[in-house]
Amino acid sequence: MNNLLKNLIDFFGFDGQDGGKDEDAGEPVEDEFKNSSYNSKVVDLNKLNRSKVVVYNINTFNEVTKICDNLRQKKISLINMGKLSHEESRRVLDFVSGACYSLDGNIQKIDTNIFIVCPHNIEIIGALDTEDEI
């Protein structure tokens, strides 16, 4: 029976020679967290939500690449295509829609010839009921 008890003590790591003292009793617990990766996972939420809204009054189709560049940089774009013809507005909308699809962005019509384009990290909630189609 004594042999069985000794085997159990050895198995669980209690050798009985240190007199029941814990080896780590003198070290503060905080030292374990100083070197851990836990501190690197703390994120300031105020720095994350710094979105910019860029407003465009488009006069030509050539300005559409700036909108797509802003979408890639995770900026929100508000597009006013009131000065464009119907065909040019369709081209701009097709180009921006393709960029939104490829970058997982969102696009929504706000009013006649006015659209909002958002990157994937911004959600557009709600829908405006407009009867006019571009």
N, C-alpha and C positions, 0 to 999 in steps of 0.2 A: 504494500500500500504506500509506503514511503517513497518507493521508486516511481510510482504513478504520479504522486504529487510533485515530485521533483521534475518529471518530464513535462507536466503541465506548466509549471513555473518557467521552465526553459523555453517552452513553445511560445508562450505569450511575452517573452522578453523580460521577465522579472527574475534577475539572477540573485537578488537578495544581498549583494555585496555592498551596495551604496547606502544601505540603511534606510531606504524608503525616500531618499531625497530626489527631487526632480532635477535633471541636468539643466533645464532651461529656466529654472526658477529665478535666477538673478537677472535675466534679460527682459527688457520691457517688450510687451506685445507689439507696440507700434513699429519696432524695427522690421518686423516681418512685412508690413505694408509699404514701407518706404521704397523697397526695391521691387515691389510687385508691379504688374502692368495695370493694376486697378486704378492708379492715379492717372494714367494716360487715357482712360475711358471717360473722364469727366469732361463734359462739353458745355460751353456757355451758350444757352439758347438764344440770348439776345444777339449774338454774332451770326447765328444761322439765318435769321429772318431779315436779311437786308436786301430785299428785292427792289429793283428799279423799274419804273414804267417809262417807256420811251414812246412819244407821240409822233406819228408820221402823217404829214399831209403830202401824199404821193402825187407828183406831177407827171412822171414818166415811169416806164416799166423798169428802167435801169436802177431805180432806188430799192427794188425788192430784195436785193442781196444783203443790204444792211439789216433788214428785218430778220432774215435767216441767220445772219451772224449774231444778232442779239438773242435769238432763240437758242443758239448754240452756247452762248454765254449765260444762259438762264435768266434773261431779262424779259420782262413783259412788254409787248408792243401793242400800241393802239393805232390802228390804221384807218385813215380817212381817205377814201378813194373818190371823193365827190368831184374832183377836177378831171377825172379820167373818163374816157369814152366807155361804152358798154363792153367792147371787145378787149380793151386794155385792162379794165377791171377784172374781167374773167381770167385773163392771163395771169395777173397778179395773184388772184385768189387761188388759181390752180397751182401756181408755183409755191405759194406759202402753205397751201394744204399738203402738198407733197413733202415739204420740209417738216411740217408738223407730224406727219405720219412717220417719217423716217427717224425723227428724234423723239418720238412718243409725246409730242406736245399736244396742246388743245387749241382749238380755234372756235370762236363763237361770234355770231352776228349780233351786233348791238342795235344798229339802226340801218337805214338805207345807206349803203356804201361805207359803213363803219364797222370794223371788226376788231376783236381783241385776240391776240395770239399769246399763249402762255406756255412755258416749258413744262416738262413732265412733273416737276416738284411743286407746281402751283395747280390747284384744283379750281375750276370754274363751277360755281354752284348756282342753280337756277337757270331759267331760260326765259328770254323775252319773246312774246308772241308778236311776230311781224308777219304780215301777209305779203309784203313785197319781196320779190325774188330778184337777185342780181342778174 
